[in-house]
Amino acid sequence: MDPNLGPNPSYVWRSIMEGRSVLKLGTRWRIGDGQSVSILNDTWVPGLPVERPNSMVPNVLDHGIVAELIDQEERTWKEELLRSLFDPNEVETIMDIPLSLQRIEDKLIWTESKLGVFTVRSAYHVAIIFLEREVTDMELRNLVLKLLWTANVIPKVKFFNWRPMHGFVPIRSILRSRHIEVEDECCVCGTVSLGFVVRNGMGDVVLGGISRVAGVESVLHAECMAIVFGMESAWEQGYNQVLVESDSMVAIEEIGKGKDSL
């Protein structure tokens, strides 16, 4: 995915390179053993603006791979190392990435469809986003301002929309840039509640639990995490033969695929 355009590219090669840009925008690595993923150059952290950390201590692990951040024996993130390299928000986001108990290979997935499978329709939407990004920030800013001031609305509405464009609305990012202590996290951060119930053969409830987790990307992700939460809790209580029921057929089908699941 990293060839050069070259000094005199043909139309076909230029088109392929443009298509590569769209593919890069719509893909992300699902972490397995971390051996194939660059810490700084690949997208692998859902929930971060560019899906990779950018606060890392200079010259440390510049060419490192994600495997160096994982305790391969315990299959957990090296929290102490993470906190020495990244800011707290990035650390929490990285640690929200689940790690398989098995050493599976990293997998490049398509993020724009529910099951991580590439489709032409989803690629079209990504291509539109890519083309929109081709417009420079200044061009876009000038265009928005022009549309704002020529809009057929009352002046106070224009002024209300003008304020955030000039940094006069105290959103968290602006407050932090002015050294005011506020939380980094967005108030709409993907935190969800999970719950499960375990019943015996007679239908009696023998175990239940609830939990709140962050870093959830989709409804399917939440459904799978709830199933894992229930299975782990049942295992801890000594139940080693369980029948899983869920209202998400997609989640059940994906779990049934094992390591081939996206």
C-alpha positions as CSV (number, residue, x, y, z in Angstrom):
1,M,0.0,0.0,0.0
2,D,3.0,2.3,0.0
3,P,4.3,2.6,-3.6
4,N,5.3,6.0,-5.0
5,L,3.3,7.9,-7.7
6,G,6.5,8.5,-9.8
7,P,7.6,11.4,-11.9
8,N,5.4,10.7,-15.0
9,P,2.5,8.5,-13.9
10,S,0.1,7.1,-16.4
11,Y,-3.7,7.8,-16.1
12,V,-4.2,4.2,-14.9
13,W,-1.5,4.3,-12.3
14,R,-2.7,7.7,-11.1
15,S,-6.2,6.3,-10.8
16,I,-4.9,3.3,-8.8
17,M,-3.0,5.7,-6.5
18,E,-6.2,7.7,-5.9
19,G,-8.0,4.5,-5.1
20,R,-5.3,3.6,-2.6
21,S,-6.0,6.9,-0.8
22,V,-9.7,6.0,-0.5
23,L,-8.8,2.5,0.8
24,K,-6.4,3.9,3.4
25,L,-9.1,6.3,4.6
26,G,-11.6,3.5,5.0
27,T,-9.4,0.8,6.6
28,R,-8.0,0.2,10.1
29,W,-6.0,-2.6,11.7
30,R,-7.7,-4.9,14.1
31,I,-5.0,-5.8,16.6
32,G,-4.0,-9.4,17.1
33,D,-0.4,-9.9,18.0
34,G,0.6,-6.4,16.9
35,Q,3.5,-7.6,14.8
36,S,2.2,-6.1,11.5
37,V,1.1,-2.7,12.7
38,S,3.3,0.5,13.0
39,I,2.5,2.5,16.1
40,L,2.8,5.9,14.4
41,N,2.2,5.2,10.7
42,D,-0.9,2.8,10.7
43,T,-4.4,3.4,11.8
44,W,-5.3,1.1,14.7
45,V,-6.9,3.1,17.5
46,P,-10.6,3.6,17.0
47,G,-11.8,6.6,18.9
48,L,-8.8,8.9,18.2
49,P,-9.1,11.6,15.6
50,V,-6.6,10.1,13.2
51,E,-7.0,6.6,14.6
52,R,-3.4,6.5,15.8
53,P,-1.6,8.2,18.7
54,N,0.2,11.5,18.0
55,S,1.4,12.5,21.4
56,M,4.2,10.0,21.7
57,V,7.5,11.1,23.3
58,P,9.8,12.2,20.4
59,N,12.4,9.7,19.1
60,V,10.9,6.9,21.3
61,L,9.7,3.9,19.3
62,D,9.6,6.0,16.1
63,H,9.7,2.8,14.1
64,G,8.1,0.7,16.7
65,I,5.3,-1.8,16.2
66,V,2.2,-2.3,18.4
67,A,3.5,-5.7,19.6
68,E,6.0,-3.7,21.7
69,L,3.1,-2.3,23.7
70,I,1.5,-5.7,24.5
71,D,2.5,-8.2,27.2
72,Q,2.3,-11.2,24.9
73,E,2.2,-13.7,27.8
74,E,-0.6,-12.1,29.7
75,R,-2.3,-10.8,26.6
76,T,-2.7,-7.3,28.2
77,W,-1.6,-3.8,27.3
78,K,1.6,-2.6,29.0
79,E,-0.1,0.1,31.0
80,E,3.1,1.6,32.5
81,L,4.8,1.8,29.1
82,L,1.7,3.4,27.6
83,R,1.5,6.0,30.3
84,S,5.2,6.9,29.7
85,L,4.6,7.5,26.0
86,F,1.2,8.9,25.4
87,D,-1.2,11.4,27.0
88,P,-3.9,10.0,29.4
89,N,-6.7,10.2,26.9
90,E,-4.8,8.2,24.3
91,V,-3.7,5.7,26.9
92,E,-7.3,5.0,28.0
93,T,-8.5,4.8,24.4
94,I,-5.7,2.3,23.6
95,M,-6.4,0.2,26.7
96,D,-10.1,0.0,25.6
97,I,-9.0,-2.1,22.6
98,P,-9.7,-5.7,23.4
99,L,-6.9,-8.3,23.0
100,S,-7.6,-11.8,22.0
101,L,-6.4,-14.5,24.5
102,Q,-5.0,-16.3,21.5
103,R,-2.1,-15.0,19.5
104,I,-3.9,-14.3,16.2
105,E,-2.5,-12.2,13.4
106,D,-3.4,-8.6,12.9
107,K,-6.1,-8.0,10.3
108,L,-6.8,-5.0,8.1
109,I,-10.6,-4.4,8.2
110,W,-12.9,-2.1,6.3
111,T,-14.4,0.3,8.8
112,E,-17.3,1.7,6.7
113,S,-19.5,-1.4,6.8
114,K,-21.1,-3.3,9.7
115,L,-19.1,-6.5,9.2
116,G,-15.9,-4.9,8.1
117,V,-16.3,-6.1,4.5
118,F,-15.5,-3.9,1.6
119,T,-18.5,-2.8,-0.6
120,V,-18.6,-0.5,-3.6
121,R,-21.4,1.5,-2.0
122,S,-19.5,2.2,1.2
123,A,-16.3,3.0,-0.8
124,Y,-18.3,5.6,-2.7
125,H,-19.1,7.4,0.6
126,V,-15.5,7.3,1.6
127,A,-14.5,8.7,-1.8
128,I,-16.8,11.7,-1.2
129,I,-15.2,12.4,2.1
130,F,-11.7,12.1,0.5
131,L,-12.7,14.6,-2.2
132,E,-14.1,17.0,0.4
133,R,-10.8,16.9,2.3
134,E,-9.0,17.9,-0.9
135,V,-10.3,21.4,-0.4
136,T,-7.9,23.3,1.8
137,D,-8.9,24.5,5.2
138,M,-8.6,28.2,4.2
139,E,-10.7,27.7,1.1
140,L,-13.4,25.9,3.1
141,R,-13.3,28.5,5.8
142,N,-13.7,31.3,3.3
143,L,-16.5,29.5,1.6
144,V,-18.4,28.9,4.8
145,L,-18.0,32.5,5.9
146,K,-19.3,33.7,2.5
147,L,-22.3,31.4,2.7
148,L,-22.9,32.5,6.3
149,W,-23.0,36.2,5.7
150,T,-25.1,35.9,2.6
151,A,-27.6,33.6,4.2
152,N,-31.2,34.9,4.4
153,V,-31.4,34.7,8.2
154,I,-31.6,37.3,11.0
155,P,-28.3,38.9,12.1
156,K,-28.2,37.2,15.5
157,V,-28.3,33.8,13.9
158,K,-25.4,34.7,11.7
159,F,-23.4,36.0,14.7
160,F,-24.3,32.8,16.7
161,N,-22.7,30.7,13.9
162,W,-19.8,33.1,13.4
163,R,-18.7,32.8,17.1
164,P,-17.5,29.1,17.0
165,M,-15.6,29.7,13.8
166,H,-13.4,32.3,15.6
167,G,-13.0,30.3,18.8
168,F,-15.4,32.3,21.0
169,V,-17.5,29.4,22.2
170,P,-16.0,27.7,25.3
171,I,-15.9,24.1,24.0
172,R,-13.5,21.8,25.8
173,S,-10.7,22.0,23.1
174,I,-10.7,25.8,23.3
175,L,-10.7,25.8,27.1
176,R,-7.7,23.4,27.1
177,S,-5.8,25.6,24.6
178,R,-6.2,28.4,27.1
179,H,-4.8,26.2,29.9
180,I,-8.1,25.8,31.7
181,E,-8.3,22.3,33.3
182,V,-11.2,20.4,31.8
183,E,-11.6,16.7,30.9
184,D,-10.3,15.7,27.5
185,E,-13.1,13.2,26.8
186,C,-16.0,14.1,24.6
187,C,-19.3,14.0,26.5
188,V,-20.6,11.7,23.7
189,C,-17.7,9.2,24.1
190,G,-19.1,5.8,23.1
191,T,-19.6,4.7,26.7
192,V,-22.4,2.1,27.0
193,S,-24.0,-0.2,29.6
194,L,-23.7,-3.9,29.3
195,G,-25.8,-6.5,31.1
196,F,-26.4,-10.2,31.3
197,V,-28.5,-12.8,33.1
198,V,-27.6,-16.5,33.6
199,R,-30.4,-19.0,34.2
200,N,-30.3,-22.6,35.1
201,G,-32.2,-25.4,33.3
202,M,-35.4,-24.6,35.2
203,G,-35.3,-21.0,34.1
204,D,-34.3,-19.6,37.5
205,V,-31.9,-16.7,37.6
206,V,-28.6,-17.8,39.2
207,L,-26.3,-14.9,38.2
208,G,-26.5,-11.5,36.7
209,G,-24.3,-8.4,36.2
210,I,-24.0,-5.0,34.7
211,S,-21.0,-2.9,33.6
212,R,-20.2,0.3,31.8
213,V,-17.4,0.3,29.1
214,A,-15.9,2.9,26.8
215,G,-14.4,2.7,23.4
216,V,-17.5,1.0,21.8
217,E,-17.6,1.6,18.1
218,S,-21.0,0.2,17.1
219,V,-24.1,-1.7,18.3
220,L,-22.5,-5.0,17.1
221,H,-19.4,-4.2,19.1
222,A,-21.5,-3.6,22.2
223,E,-23.5,-6.8,21.7
224,C,-20.3,-8.9,21.4
225,M,-18.8,-7.2,24.5
226,A,-21.9,-8.0,26.5
227,I,-21.7,-11.7,25.4
228,V,-18.0,-11.8,26.4
229,F,-18.8,-10.1,29.7
230,G,-21.5,-12.7,30.5
231,M,-19.3,-15.6,29.5
232,E,-16.3,-14.4,31.6
233,S,-18.6,-13.9,34.6
234,A,-20.1,-17.3,34.3
235,W,-16.7,-18.9,33.9
236,E,-15.5,-17.2,37.1
237,Q,-18.4,-18.6,39.0
238,G,-17.6,-22.2,37.8
239,Y,-20.1,-22.5,35.0
240,N,-18.1,-24.1,32.2
241,Q,-20.9,-25.3,30.0
242,V,-23.3,-22.5,28.9
243,L,-25.7,-21.9,26.1
244,V,-25.5,-18.3,24.9
245,E,-28.7,-16.5,23.8
246,S,-28.7,-13.0,22.2
247,D,-31.1,-10.8,20.3
248,S,-28.3,-10.1,17.8
249,M,-28.1,-12.7,15.1
250,V,-25.2,-10.9,13.5
251,A,-23.2,-11.1,16.8
252,I,-23.8,-14.8,17.2
253,E,-22.8,-15.5,13.6
254,E,-19.6,-13.5,13.9
255,I,-18.7,-15.3,17.2
256,G,-19.3,-18.6,15.5
257,K,-16.7,-17.8,12.8
258,G,-14.0,-17.8,15.5
259,K,-10.7,-16.2,14.4
260,D,-12.0,-15.6,10.9
261,S,-14.6,-13.1,12.3
262,L,-14.1,-9.5,11.3
